Amino acid sequence: MLNAKRYRALKYRGPGTDLTLGLPDGHIWMSGQSTSRTGIRFAPNLPTEEVFTIADRTGVDGTVRAYRCILCGKARELAAVASAKLRALGGR
């Protein structure tokens, strides 16, 4: 269904967030579903309604804000960030 829609971008808006993620031509929506060696289809560790695709790296524009604690860094050197604001323009 999503592959037939041919979306050009995803738009996210909310408090402190106004972000556009451009999607490349020919992108494909996929799910976490897989097939075992014996041909049985299954969805490991994912709800079946989750899907994903890829963004166009030059088509990320806007601001996103996180208001909850975020853990950053490597496993042994985690740092907690109370909130963060990120800005992207043309994928940078």
N, C-alpha and C positions, 0 to 999 in steps of 0.2 A: 504494500500500500504506500509506504513512504517513498519508495524508489520511484513510483509512478508520479508523485507530486512534483519532483524536480525543483525543490526549494532552492533559492539562490543565497539565502542567508537566514540565520536565526537571530532574533532580537530579544534581549533580556532587559526588563525595566523593573526597578524597585527602588526602595530607599537607598540613595547613594550609588545606584547602579543604572547605567544606560550603556549597554554593550551590544555591538553587532558582530556576529561571527559569520563571515562570508564562507560559502561552501563552494568548492571547486567544481567545474563542469565534470560530469560523469561520476560524482561521488555516489557511494553505495551505502545504504543503511543496513546494518547487520545486528544480530542479536547475540547473546552469549551462548546460544544453543549450539550443541556440538553433536557429533555422531561417534559412537564407540567403534572399536575394531570389528565388533560383531553386528554393526548396523543399527544399534539402538540409539535413538535421539534422546538427548538429555540436556538440562540447563544447570551446569555445576555452579553452585554458590551465587547464583543470580536469580532474582525474580524474573519470570518469563516475559514480563512486559518491558524490561529494559532493552534499549537499542542504542547503537552508537554509529557515528560516521567520523569523517575527518574534516577539519576546518582548513580553509585556504590561509596559509600562514601570512599572506600579505593583506588579508581581508579582515583582520581583527582590529576593531576601532571602538573606542569608548572607555568608560570607567566602570570598574567593578569594586564593590566595597564589601568586606567581611566584618561582621560585628561580633562574631563568636571567637572564642580562643582557637588559635591555629597553632599546630605544632610544626616547627620547621627544623631542618637539619638532618643529620645522620642519626641512626638509632641510639648511639652512645652520647650524642651531643645535642639533644633536643632542646629547643628554646621555645617558650610559649609567647605568642604574640596576641595581645588582647584584641586588636582590630587592625585591619590593613586596607589600604586604598591603592589600587593599581590602575594605571592609565596606559592605553595602547593606541597607536595611530599608525595605520598602514602596516600592522603586524609587528611594530616595535614598541 
